[in-house]
């Protein structure tokens, strides 16, 4: 280190206390005033100054410990029996009942209670206290003012139409996409969520495979953890047995759970007979046993299963629209649709933007594919039938949502505008036939009411900053769940205006669907007619070209020579008629010119240098000269008439 400056001091002066003394002020520097800068100063009288006398405050935050609630069951057994009586023994219980029935106190008590019970029954028969007198008023119109909603837990700034109820995020460190939602069929207080990362290159080695069942009354932690062999892409509650769920895995396997037996699957299909790609759709079928379901995957297959025997599928269908049944030509399935009122029909949305309508009960596999609908550029992410009009269905894909009618194959009857962001999912309202929901990749939830507005959504809500991936509405139509790419599931309570059936709404929706279907039928017939005309025109041109190609060269030469002489003969006849109709005779030299030109025409094949176009031009020049010559006498006659008039 280099020493720049050294301070020296005697050692005897180290530690000596400082001594201060008074002395007069000493002027070190004196700066004289500059008169030239006096003009730059502005005199302010009075001078205002501000002083803040408030005390400084500090902000403190205190977070109370969260109370964890755990659900526990209580088993109630039959009681009230004496200790020496075993309630499991039927003979002992019957013997004890007979003994009690002979007791006088028992008889008196039953007689007294019977009188009171008889009075209550008669009173209930006279007046039904549970009778609803105004049930038809449920469809009353909602007031114009926006309805209010109770906020249970706010996590972001929202409008008055929606309130956030709960927010459930993937508990793992590596966040996965909430790919599918399924509400509990009985109480709607539980929500099954399938978590999976659909981006293959971003999968982490130690990523969790778990999916969860959430209880809305205890959102702090999942009620049950489902542990599949591969991440779940689809998950559905059994509508007949709420304890049973079926799931489609990322590796193509099918599995089912019984919540009474824990989080491990009861049975899993083998890899050899399962799908080759992720199972994007798994739906329960309407069957007597309640154990049948079917699944679809991007490998181009639809498989039917019975969960009592998942060792092999009961039936299969290859989605080959060419009806050859070839798996290499099959279209990858992204979404499934099944309506219980039509048990033999189902629909499949594909990666190529084509919707395939199928009939399971057809005799041969090619006949099972009944029709196709093409309308989207990219994959069809959502395919749902209208719960009030099963022949009308909704598709969501690329940047639009489209409403179709089964009767129209060429195009959709209604569609939304093209959004700036990609649409990811959609569903119909369960209580209003004209309302449907869509989610976008920018985290926005759109609510459409086409009876109120067709060009724009009735309500657009920014749910989160990450893309929304899944959407599911409760059966009561009041709560909608939205799953995001980072695994967040947000439950939104809809205002009463969007979940209450309006007056005459069914009639108006029916009229609109019928009107749009009729319009598309007319346009489809017109387009078909134009295509037939175009096809006939193109076929006629092709036949002409074929005839011209087949024609012999000698025939072509003879036809050209014949046309050539016909043109010459027609020109000579026209010229002769013009000469006979002249008013003042022939012009000298004209006949000789005509004869000379006629004699100079070629007679043999391929001889001479005069062409058809040259003959026509000469004939036109001679005709012009003849008209000029015939015009001269007319001018002389007009001059003589003017002289006579003068």
Rosetta blueprint (number, residue, H / E / L):
1 X L
2 X L
3 X L
4 X L
5 X L
6 X L
7 X L
8 X L
9 X L
10 X L
11 X H
12 X H
13 X H
14 X L
15 X L
16 X L
17 X L
18 X L
19 X L
20 X L
21 X L
22 X L
23 X L
24 X L
25 X L
26 X L
27 X L
28 X L
29 X L
30 X L
31 X L
32 X L
33 X L
34 X L
35 X H
36 X H
37 X H
38 X H
39 X H
40 X H
41 X L
42 X L
43 X L
44 X L
45 X L
46 X L
47 X L
48 X L
49 X L
50 X L
51 X L
52 X L
53 X L
54 X L
55 X L
56 X L
57 X L
58 X L
59 X L
60 X L
61 X L
62 X L
63 X L
64 X L
65 X L
66 X L
67 X L
68 X L
69 X L
70 X L
71 X L
72 X L
73 X L
74 X L
75 X L
76 X L
77 X L
78 X L
79 X L
80 X L
81 X L
82 X L
83 X L
84 X L
85 X L
86 X L
87 X L
88 X L
89 X L
90 X H
91 X H
92 X H
93 X H
94 X H
95 X H
96 X H
97 X H
98 X H
99 X H
100 X H
101 X H
102 X L
103 X L
104 X H
105 X H
106 X H
107 X H
108 X H
109 X H
110 X H
111 X H
112 X H
113 X H
114 X H
115 X H
116 X H
117 X H
118 X H
119 X H
120 X H
121 X H
122 X H
123 X H
124 X H
125 X H
126 X H
127 X L
128 X L
129 X L
130 X L
131 X L
132 X L
133 X L
134 X L
135 X H
136 X H
137 X H
138 X H
139 X H
140 X L
141 X L
142 X L
143 X L
144 X L
145 X L
146 X L
147 X L
148 X L
149 X L
150 X L
151 X L
152 X L
153 X L
154 X L
155 X L
156 X L
157 X L
158 X L
159 X L
160 X L
161 X L
162 X E
163 X E
164 X E
165 X E
166 X E
167 X E
168 X E
169 X L
170 X L
171 X L
172 X L
173 X L
174 X L
175 X L
176 X L
177 X E
178 X E
179 X E
180 X E
181 X E
182 X E
183 X E
184 X L
185 X L
186 X L
187 X L
188 X L
189 X L
190 X E
191 X E
192 X E
193 X E
194 X E
195 X E
196 X E
197 X L
198 X L
199 X L
200 X H
201 X H
202 X H
203 X L
204 X L
205 X L
206 X L
207 X L
208 X L
209 X L
210 X E
211 X E
212 X E
213 X E
214 X E
215 X E
216 X L
217 X L
218 X E
219 X L
220 X L
221 X L
222 X L
223 X L
224 X E
225 X E
226 X E
227 X E
228 X L
229 X L
230 X L
231 X L
232 X E
233 X E
234 X E
235 X E
236 X E
237 X E
238 X L
239 X L
240 X L
241 X L
242 X L
243 X L
244 X E
245 X E
246 X E
247 X E
248 X E
249 X E
250 X L
251 X L
252 X L
253 X L
254 X E
255 X E
256 X E
257 X E
258 X E
259 X H
260 X H
261 X H
262 X L
263 X L
264 X E
265 X L
266 X L
267 X E
268 X E
269 X L
270 X L
271 X L
272 X L
273 X L
274 X L
275 X L
276 X L
277 X L
278 X L
279 X E
280 X E
281 X E
282 X E
283 X E
284 X E
285 X L
286 X L
287 X L
288 X L
289 X L
290 X L
291 X L
292 X E
293 X E
294 X E
295 X E
296 X E
297 X E
298 X L
299 X L
300 X L
301 X E
302 X E
303 X E
304 X E
305 X E
306 X E
307 X L
308 X L
309 X E
310 X L
311 X L
312 X L
313 X L
314 X L
315 X E
316 X E
317 X E
318 X E
319 X L
320 X L
321 X L
322 X L
323 X L
324 X L
325 X L
326 X L
327 X H
328 X H
329 X H
330 X L
331 X L
332 X L
333 X E
334 X E
335 X E
336 X E
337 X E
338 X E
339 X L
340 X L
341 X L
342 X L
343 X L
344 X L
345 X E
346 X E
347 X E
348 X E
349 X E
350 X E
351 X L
352 X L
353 X L
354 X E
355 X E
356 X E
357 X E
358 X E
359 X E
360 X L
361 X L
362 X L
363 X L
364 X L
365 X H
366 X H
367 X H
368 X H
369 X E
370 X E
371 X E
372 X E
373 X E
374 X E
375 X L
376 X L
377 X L
378 X L
379 X L
380 X E
381 X E
382 X E
383 X E
384 X E
385 X E
386 X L
387 X L
388 X L
389 X L
390 X L
391 X L
392 X E
393 X E
394 X E
395 X E
396 X E
397 X E
398 X L
399 X L
400 X E
401 X E
402 X E
403 X E
404 X E
405 X E
406 X L
407 X L
408 X L
409 X L
410 X L
411 X L
412 X L
413 X L
414 X E
415 X E
416 X L
417 X L
418 X L
419 X L
420 X L
421 X L
422 X L
423 X E
424 X E
425 X E
426 X E
427 X E
428 X E
429 X L
430 X L
431 X L
432 X L
433 X L
434 X L
435 X E
436 X E
437 X E
438 X E
439 X E
440 X E
441 X L
442 X L
443 X L
444 X E
445 X E
446 X E
447 X E
448 X E
449 X E
450 X L
451 X L
452 X L
453 X L
454 X L
455 X L
456 X L
457 X L
458 X L
459 X E
460 X E
461 X E
462 X E
463 X L
464 X L
465 X L
466 X L
467 X L
468 X E
469 X E
470 X E
471 X E
472 X E
473 X E
474 X L
475 X L
476 X L
477 X L
478 X L
479 X E
480 X E
481 X E
482 X E
483 X E
484 X E
485 X L
486 X L
487 X L
488 X L
489 X E
490 X E
491 X E
492 X E
493 X E
494 X E
495 X L
496 X H
497 X H
498 X H
499 X L
500 X L
501 X L
502 X L
503 X L
504 X L
505 X H
506 X H
507 X H
508 X H
509 X H
510 X H
511 X H
512 X H
513 X H
514 X H
515 X H
516 X H
517 X H
518 X H
519 X H
520 X H
521 X H
522 X H
523 X H
524 X H
525 X H
526 X H
527 X H
528 X H
529 X H
530 X H
531 X H
532 X H
533 X H
534 X H
535 X H
536 X H
537 X H
538 X H
539 X H
540 X H
541 X H
542 X H
543 X H
544 X H
545 X H
546 X H
547 X H
548 X H
549 X H
550 X H
551 X L
552 X L
553 X H
554 X H
555 X H
556 X H
557 X H
558 X H
559 X H
560 X H
561 X H
562 X H
563 X H
564 X H
565 X H
566 X H
567 X H
568 X H
569 X H
570 X H
571 X H
572 X H
573 X H
574 X H
575 X H
576 X H
577 X H
578 X H
579 X H
580 X H
581 X L
582 X L
583 X L
584 X L
585 X L
586 X L
587 X L
588 X L
589 X L
590 X H
591 X H
592 X H
593 X H
594 X H
595 X H
596 X H
597 X H
598 X H
599 X H
600 X L
601 X L
602 X L
603 X L
604 X L
605 X L
606 X L
607 X L
608 X L
609 X L
610 X L
611 X L
612 X H
613 X H
614 X H
615 X H
616 X H
617 X H
618 X H
619 X H
620 X H
621 X H
622 X H
623 X H
624 X H
625 X H
626 X H
627 X H
628 X H
629 X H
630 X H
631 X H
632 X H
633 X H
634 X H
635 X H
636 X H
637 X H
638 X H
639 X H
640 X H
641 X H
642 X H
643 X H
644 X H
645 X H
646 X L
